[in-house]
Amino acid sequence: GDKTWRQMMMPEMSVLDSFDEFDGGVYEAKKWSPDLRFVNRAGSAVIWPPGYLHETSTLENQDGKCAASITLQYLFPQPVQFIRAFLPRLSLSSEVGHCHYRWDDYATFAMPMKPSGKQHKIDAQVD
């Protein structure tokens, strides 16, 4: 059947200002502010990147029949540019933060990180 969808990008968070995004946590944290609303008609699909919170509401079928829907998650293709842009925000998410092991190379373009030789200067500043 037809469904009304409302979506929003994961809000910016910090370790001191995080919340549980699953099953209404965004409402309790008063962070629900959808930036997209649309009706998805029967037989259509919706695709969005990781880190999008969503809310659905099934509209009553005119013929009175019940409807079913399914959710699929795809490993590939990865939305690399999106992940690169929002990695700090996504890494704090309880919904998708556990995926960082797949995304770490996107931030560095899979280049090996070499020490800069300035560790002694960093250590001196910390002390």
N, CA and C atoms as an extended XYZ file, in Angstrom:
381
Properties=species:S:1:pos:R:3:atomname:S:1:resname:S:1:resid:I:1 pbc="F F F"
N         0.807       -1.185        0.000 N   GLY     1
C         0.000        0.000        0.000 CA  GLY     1
C         0.855        1.256        0.000 C   GLY     1
N         0.198        2.381        0.000 N   ASP     2
C         0.889        3.671        0.008 CA  ASP     2
C         1.344        4.010        1.421 C   ASP     2
N         2.489        4.659        1.499 N   LYS     3
C         3.027        5.066        2.804 CA  LYS     3
C         3.506        6.507        2.734 C   LYS     3
N         3.289        7.210        3.830 N   THR     4
C         3.872        8.537        3.980 CA  THR     4
C         5.208        8.355        4.696 C   THR     4
N         6.255        8.958        4.158 N   TRP     5
C         7.595        8.888        4.749 CA  TRP     5
C         8.018       10.289        5.169 C   TRP     5
N         8.664       10.356        6.316 N   ARG     6
C         9.361       11.576        6.741 CA  ARG     6
C        10.775       11.149        7.108 C   ARG     6
N        11.746       11.910        6.648 N   GLN     7
C        13.148       11.555        6.870 CA  GLN     7
C        13.945       12.778        7.288 C   GLN     7
N        15.061       12.479        7.949 N   MET     8
C        16.016       13.537        8.268 CA  MET     8
C        17.412       12.932        8.394 C   MET     8
N        18.411       13.741        8.087 N   MET     9
C        19.794       13.333        8.280 CA  MET     9
C        20.064       13.242        9.772 C   MET     9
N        20.934       12.335       10.141 N   MET    10
C        21.354       12.210       11.535 CA  MET    10
C        21.810       13.581       12.035 C   MET    10
N        21.242       14.083       13.132 N   PRO    11
C        21.676       15.395       13.632 CA  PRO    11
C        23.112       15.344       14.155 C   PRO    11
N        23.743       16.499       14.181 N   GLU    12
C        25.091       16.555       14.726 CA  GLU    12
C        25.032       16.207       16.204 C   GLU    12
N        26.032       15.448       16.656 N   MET    13
C        26.086       15.012       18.046 CA  MET    13
C        27.516       15.111       18.544 C   MET    13
N        27.666       14.960       19.839 N   SER    14
C        28.975       14.782       20.456 CA  SER    14
C        28.825       13.635       21.444 C   SER    14
N        29.907       13.180       22.028 N   VAL    15
C        29.796       12.103       23.008 CA  VAL    15
C        28.978       12.540       24.221 C   VAL    15
N        28.896       13.840       24.465 N   LEU    16
C        28.108       14.353       25.582 CA  LEU    16
C        26.652       14.624       25.190 C   LEU    16
N        26.384       14.597       23.904 N   ASP    17
C        25.050       14.934       23.407 CA  ASP    17
C        24.604       13.880       22.398 C   ASP    17
N        24.601       12.628       22.797 N   SER    18
C        24.160       11.571       21.899 CA  SER    18
C        22.817       11.035       22.375 C   SER    18
N        22.191       10.219       21.558 N   PHE    19
C        20.891        9.668       21.908 CA  PHE    19
C        20.708        8.348       21.169 C   PHE    19
N        19.750        7.589       21.587 N   ASP    20
C        19.435        6.324       20.943 CA  ASP    20
C        18.482        6.610       19.792 C   ASP    20
N        18.910        6.337       18.584 N   GLU    21
C        18.083        6.642       17.413 CA  GLU    21
C        16.999        5.601       17.171 C   GLU    21
N        17.078        4.475       17.839 N   PHE    22
C        16.175        3.368       17.546 CA  PHE    22
C        14.829        3.540       18.247 C   PHE    22
N        13.768        3.314       17.513 N   ASP    23
C        12.400        3.287       18.053 CA  ASP    23
C        12.043        4.468       18.949 C   ASP    23
N        12.142        5.641       18.413 N   GLY    24
C        11.626        6.809       19.110 CA  GLY    24
C        12.604        7.594       19.947 C   GLY    24
N        13.851        7.164       20.041 N   GLY    25
C        14.826        7.913       20.831 CA  GLY    25
C        15.001        9.336       20.352 C   GLY    25
N        14.860        9.556       19.057 N   VAL    26
C        15.004       10.902       18.501 CA  VAL    26
C        13.880       11.816       18.985 C   VAL    26
N        12.701       11.243       19.229 N   TYR    27
C        11.592       12.040       19.773 CA  TYR    27
C        11.886       12.421       21.223 C   TYR    27
N        12.307       11.427       22.004 N   GLU    28
C        12.603       11.674       23.420 CA  GLU    28
C        13.710       12.700       23.595 C   GLU    28
N        14.693       12.677       22.676 N   ALA    29
C        15.803       13.629       22.741 CA  ALA    29
C        15.427       14.995       22.158 C   ALA    29
N        14.211       15.097       21.626 N   LYS    30
C        13.712       16.331       21.010 CA  LYS    30
C        14.601       16.795       19.861 C   LYS    30
N        15.048       15.819       19.060 N   LYS    31
C        15.894       16.127       17.916 CA  LYS    31
C        15.217       15.813       16.582 C   LYS    31
N        13.966       15.373       16.632 N   TRP    32
C        13.255       15.026       15.395 CA  TRP    32
C        12.880       16.293       14.652 C   TRP    32
N        13.469       16.475       13.479 N   SER    33
C        13.215       17.637       12.642 CA  SER    33
C        13.329       17.205       11.182 C   SER    33
N        12.321       16.491       10.672 N   PRO    34
C        12.425       15.947        9.316 CA  PRO    34
C        12.550       17.038        8.264 C   PRO    34
N        13.405       16.779        7.280 N   ASP    35
C        13.597       17.748        6.201 CA  ASP    35
C        13.021       17.238        4.880 C   ASP    35
N        12.397       16.063        4.910 N   LEU    36
C        11.844       15.487        3.693 CA  LEU    36
C        10.571       14.733        4.044 C   LEU    36
N         9.510       14.969        3.280 N   ARG    37
C         8.235       14.267        3.466 CA  ARG    37
C         7.688       13.942        2.088 C   ARG    37
N         7.239       12.699        1.898 N   PHE    38
C         6.674       12.300        0.607 CA  PHE    38
C         5.802       11.070        0.791 C   PHE    38
N         4.995       10.785       -0.216 N   VAL    39
C         4.180        9.576       -0.237 CA  VAL    39
C         4.800        8.620       -1.240 C   VAL    39
N         5.072        7.430       -0.774 N   ASN    40
C         5.603        6.380       -1.634 CA  ASN    40
C         4.432        5.470       -2.013 C   ASN    40
N         4.131        5.421       -3.289 N   ARG    41
C         2.980        4.665       -3.773 CA  ARG    41
C         3.284        3.174       -3.833 C   ARG    41
N         2.255        2.368       -3.752 N   ALA    42
C         2.381        0.909       -3.821 CA  ALA    42
C         3.178        0.512       -5.052 C   ALA    42
N         4.107       -0.422       -4.867 N   GLY    43
C         4.940       -0.892       -5.965 CA  GLY    43
C         6.191       -0.070       -6.186 C   GLY    43
N         6.401        0.971       -5.394 N   SER    44
C         7.582        1.828       -5.527 CA  SER    44
C         8.607        1.460       -4.468 C   SER    44
N         9.789        2.027       -4.605 N   ALA    45
C        10.864        1.775       -3.642 CA  ALA    45
C        11.440        3.097       -3.163 C   ALA    45
N        12.052        3.070       -1.985 N   VAL    46
C        12.735        4.230       -1.419 CA  VAL    46
C        14.152        3.789       -1.085 C   VAL    46
N        15.121        4.577       -1.498 N   ILE    47
C        16.528        4.280       -1.199 CA  ILE    47
C        17.144        5.533       -0.601 C   ILE    47
N        17.870        5.359        0.513 N   TRP    48
C        18.584        6.490        1.099 CA  TRP    48
C        19.882        5.988        1.728 C   TRP    48
N        20.814        6.898        1.968 N   PRO    49
C        22.117        6.511        2.506 CA  PRO    49
C        22.054        6.210        3.999 C   PRO    49
N        23.131        5.662        4.545 N   PRO    50
C        23.168        5.393        5.985 CA  PRO    50
C        23.045        6.680        6.790 C   PRO    50
N        22.525        6.547        7.995 N   GLY    51
C        22.456        7.696        8.883 CA  GLY    51
C        21.220        8.550        8.708 C   GLY    51
N        20.267        8.104        7.917 N   TYR    52
C        19.015        8.836        7.781 CA  TYR    52
C        17.972        8.233        8.694 C   TYR    52
N        17.408        9.048        9.548 N   LEU    53
C        16.322        8.607       10.406 CA  LEU    53
C        15.031        8.739        9.616 C   LEU    53
N        14.122        7.815        9.835 N   HIS    54
C        12.885        7.858        9.060 CA  HIS    54
C        11.686        7.442        9.904 C   HIS    54
N        10.555        7.879        9.424 N   GLU    55
C         9.283        7.578       10.061 CA  GLU    55
C         8.304        7.251        8.933 C   GLU    55
N         7.550        6.182        9.096 N   THR    56
C         6.579        5.812        8.065 CA  THR    56
C         5.185        5.720        8.671 C   THR    56
N         4.227        5.984        7.835 N   SER    57
C         2.827        5.871        8.229 CA  SER    57
C         2.079        5.274        7.040 C   SER    57
N         1.478        4.121        7.245 N   THR    58
C         0.742        3.464        6.171 CA  THR    58
C        -0.606        4.138        5.984 C   THR    58
N        -0.900        4.482        4.739 N   LEU    59
C        -2.181        5.103        4.421 CA  LEU    59
C        -3.226        4.007        4.204 C   LEU    59
N        -4.449        4.288        4.530 N   GLU    60
C        -5.520        3.296        4.381 CA  GLU    60
C        -5.737        2.977        2.906 C   GLU    60
N        -5.775        1.678        2.591 N   ASN    61
C        -6.036        1.253        1.216 CA  ASN    61
C        -7.494        1.522        0.871 C   ASN    61
N        -7.719        2.026       -0.332 N   GLN    62
C        -9.086        2.320       -0.740 CA  GLN    62
C        -9.934        1.056       -0.858 C   GLN    62
N        -9.285       -0.068       -1.181 N   ASP    63
C       -10.043       -1.320       -1.322 CA  ASP    63
C       -10.177       -2.064        0.004 C   ASP    63
N        -9.578       -1.525        1.079 N   GLY    64
C        -9.698       -2.133        2.394 CA  GLY    64
C        -8.783       -3.317        2.632 C   GLY    64
N        -7.961       -3.693        1.652 N   LYS    65
C        -7.072       -4.844        1.799 CA  LYS    65
C        -5.812       -4.458        2.575 C   LYS    65
N        -5.194       -5.464        3.165 N   CYS    66
C        -3.936       -5.260        3.882 CA  CYS    66
C        -2.780       -5.203        2.895 C   CYS    66
N        -1.667       -4.645        3.337 N   ALA    67
C        -0.474       -4.555        2.508 CA  ALA    67
C         0.740       -4.948        3.339 C   ALA    67
N         1.788       -5.346        2.674 N   ALA    68
C         3.049       -5.696        3.343 CA  ALA    68
C         4.182       -4.927        2.696 C   ALA    68
N         5.248       -4.721        3.464 N   SER    69
C         6.434       -4.073        2.904 CA  SER    69
C         7.668       -4.800        3.413 C   SER    69
N         8.785       -4.611        2.715 N   ILE    70
C        10.041       -5.246        3.104 CA  ILE    70
C        11.147       -4.204        3.142 C   ILE    70
N        12.174       -4.503        3.895 N   THR    71
C        13.362       -3.657        3.970 CA  THR    71
C        14.559       -4.488        3.546 C   THR    71
N        15.372       -3.933        2.673 N   LEU    72
C        16.609       -4.575        2.236 CA  LEU    72
C        17.761       -3.633        2.518 C   LEU    72
N        18.883       -4.178        2.949 N   GLN    73
C        20.085       -3.381        3.134 CA  GLN    73
C        21.156       -3.925        2.203 C   GLN    73
N        21.784       -3.024        1.477 N   TYR    74
C        22.802       -3.401        0.505 CA  TYR    74
C        24.184       -3.020        1.006 C   TYR    74
N        25.132       -3.927        0.850 N   LEU    75
C        26.510       -3.636        1.220 CA  LEU    75
C        27.190       -2.796        0.140 C   LEU    75
N        26.886       -3.053       -1.116 N   PHE    76
C        27.475       -2.319       -2.245 CA  PHE    76
C        26.362       -1.857       -3.157 C   PHE    76
N        26.497       -0.729       -3.817 N   PRO    77
C        27.610        0.207       -3.725 CA  PRO    77
C        27.528        1.052       -2.453 C   PRO    77
N        28.665        1.443       -1.940 N   GLN    78
C        28.734        2.296       -0.755 CA  GLN    78
C        28.674        3.769       -1.195 C   GLN    78
N        27.958        4.609       -0.479 N   PRO    79
C        27.912        6.037       -0.801 CA  PRO    79
C        29.159        6.738       -0.249 C   PRO    79
N        30.275        6.538       -0.913 N   VAL    80
C        31.577        6.954       -0.386 CA  VAL    80
C        31.649        8.458       -0.128 C   VAL    80
N        31.218        9.290       -1.070 N   GLN    81
C        31.311       10.737       -0.863 CA  GLN    81
C        30.448       11.175        0.319 C   GLN    81
N        29.281       10.592        0.452 N   PHE    82
C        28.405       10.903        1.574 CA  PHE    82
C        29.066       10.506        2.887 C   PHE    82
N        29.620        9.310        2.940 N   ILE    83
C        30.278        8.830        4.162 CA  ILE    83
C        31.475        9.705        4.498 C   ILE    83
N        32.255       10.074        3.495 N   ARG    84
C        33.406       10.941        3.734 CA  ARG    84
C        32.971       12.280        4.331 C   ARG    84
N        31.889       12.824        3.820 N   ALA    85
C        31.417       14.133        4.279 CA  ALA    85
C        30.850       14.083        5.700 C   ALA    85
N        30.207       12.977        6.058 N   PHE    86
C        29.496       12.911        7.335 CA  PHE    86
C        30.059       11.870        8.299 C   PHE    86
N        31.284       11.406        8.083 N   LEU    87
C        31.850       10.361        8.934 CA  LEU    87
C        31.854       10.720       10.416 C   LEU    87
N        32.239       11.937       10.818 N   PRO    88
C        32.209       12.236       12.256 CA  PRO    88
C        30.805       12.084       12.856 C   PRO    88
N        29.816       12.528       12.148 N   ARG    89
C        28.436       12.441       12.631 CA  ARG    89
C        27.968       10.984       12.656 C   ARG    89
N        28.267       10.248       11.605 N   LEU    90
C        27.823        8.856       11.518 CA  LEU    90
C        28.526        7.958       12.527 C   LEU    90
N        29.772        8.267       12.850 N   SER    91
C        30.522        7.399       13.765 CA  SER    91
C        29.945        7.397       15.175 C   SER    91
N        29.211        8.439       15.563 N   LEU    92
C        28.588        8.491       16.877 CA  LEU    92
C        27.202        7.858       16.902 C   LEU    92
N        26.735        7.418       15.748 N   SER    93
C        25.403        6.846       15.652 CA  SER    93
C        25.366        5.421       16.193 C   SER    93
N        24.354        5.131       17.002 N   SER    94
C        24.193        3.750       17.476 CA  SER    94
C        23.634        2.855       16.385 C   SER    94
N        23.061        3.437       15.355 N   GLU    95
C        22.494        2.653       14.262 CA  GLU    95
C        23.552        2.221       13.247 C   GLU    95
N        24.452        3.118       12.874 N   VAL    96
C        25.421        2.807       11.821 CA  VAL    96
C        26.873        2.979       12.253 C   VAL    96
N        27.117        3.435       13.480 N   GLY    97
C        28.486        3.648       13.946 CA  GLY    97
C        29.327        2.393       13.927 C   GLY    97
N        28.686        1.245       14.073 N   HIS    98
C        29.417       -0.025       14.057 CA  HIS    98
C        29.966       -0.361       12.673 C   HIS    98
N        29.594        0.375       11.649 N   CYS    99
C        30.063        0.109       10.279 CA  CYS    99
C        31.405        0.762        9.974 C   CYS    99
N        31.971        1.469       10.967 N   HIS   100
C        33.189        2.241       10.675 CA  HIS   100
C        34.306        1.371       10.119 C   HIS   100
N        34.383        0.106       10.488 N   TYR   101
C        35.461       -0.731        9.972 CA  TYR   101
C        35.381       -0.870        8.453 C   TYR   101
N        34.202       -0.695        7.873 N   ARG   102
C        34.062       -0.712        6.416 CA  ARG   102
C        34.412        0.637        5.810 C   ARG   102
N        34.295        1.696        6.609 N   TRP   103
C        34.404        3.050        6.087 CA  TRP   103
C        35.740        3.715        6.351 C   TRP   103
N        36.571        3.160        7.231 N   ASP   104
C        37.811        3.829        7.625 CA  ASP   104
C        38.666        4.248        6.432 C   ASP   104
N        38.787        3.391        5.452 N   ASP   105
C        39.626        3.706        4.295 CA  ASP   105
C        39.060        4.829        3.434 C   ASP   105
N        37.769        5.092        3.529 N   TYR   106
C        37.186        6.156        2.715 CA  TYR   106
C        37.708        7.522        3.139 C   TYR   106
N        37.969        7.691        4.414 N   ALA   107
C        38.456        8.979        4.916 CA  ALA   107
C        39.885        9.254        4.465 C   ALA   107
N        40.690        8.212        4.308 N   THR   108
C        42.112        8.380        3.960 CA  THR   108
C        42.414        7.968        2.528 C   THR   108
N        41.388        7.645        1.755 N   PHE   109
C        41.564        7.136        0.399 CA  PHE   109
C        42.430        5.885        0.399 C   PHE   109
N        42.374        5.121        1.496 N   ALA   110
C        43.110        3.863        1.682 CA  ALA   110
C        44.620        4.058        1.616 C   ALA   110
N        45.072        5.271        1.925 N   MET   111
C        46.508        5.541        1.940 CA  MET   111
C        47.055        5.161        3.311 C   MET   111
N        48.207        4.481        3.350 N   PRO   112
C        48.779        4.149        4.665 CA  PRO   112
C        49.196        5.428        5.387 C   PRO   112
N        48.873        5.489        6.640 N   MET   113
C        49.226        6.661        7.436 CA  MET   113
C        50.614        6.456        8.025 C   MET   113
N        51.522        7.386        7.741 N   LYS   114
C        52.889        7.300        8.242 CA  LYS   114
C        53.094        8.345        9.335 C   LYS   114
N        53.849        8.003       10.362 N   PRO   115
C        54.139        9.000       11.404 CA  PRO   115
C        54.836       10.213       10.807 C   PRO   115
N        54.509       11.392       11.315 N   SER   116
C        55.061       12.626       10.764 CA  SER   116
C        56.455       12.935       11.282 C   SER   116
N        56.900       12.269       12.328 N   GLY   117
C        58.198       12.607       12.905 CA  GLY   117
C        58.100       13.739       13.915 C   GLY   117
N        56.889       14.198       14.182 N   LYS   118
C        56.684       15.308       15.113 CA  LYS   118
C        56.083       14.843       16.433 C   LYS   118
N        56.153       13.565       16.705 N   GLN   119
C        55.561       13.028       17.930 CA  GLN   119
C        56.170       13.660       19.171 C   GLN   119
N        57.485       13.921       19.151 N   HIS   120
C        58.122       14.516       20.319 CA  HIS   120
C        57.556       15.922       20.600 C   HIS   120
N        57.178       16.687       19.591 N   LYS   121
C        56.586       18.004       19.786 CA  LYS   121
C        55.180       17.866       20.389 C   LYS   121
N        54.451       16.883       19.918 N   ILE   122
C        53.094       16.648       20.455 CA  ILE   122
C        53.206       16.246       21.921 C   ILE   122
N        54.131       15.317       22.233 N   ASP   123
C        54.319       14.870       23.610 CA  ASP   123
C        54.691       16.035       24.532 C   ASP   123
N        55.532       16.949       24.040 N   ALA   124
C        55.954       18.093       24.846 CA  ALA   124
C        54.785       19.021       25.162 C   ALA   124
N        53.861       19.168       24.225 N   GLN   125
C        52.692       20.023       24.433 CA  GLN   125
C        51.723       19.415       25.423 C   GLN   125
N        51.625       18.094       25.409 N   VAL   126
C        50.721       17.404       26.317 CA  VAL   126
C        51.217       17.481       27.747 C   VAL   126
N        52.545       17.383       27.939 N   ASP   127
C        53.130       17.436       29.284 CA  ASP   127
C        53.100       18.803       29.831 C   ASP   127
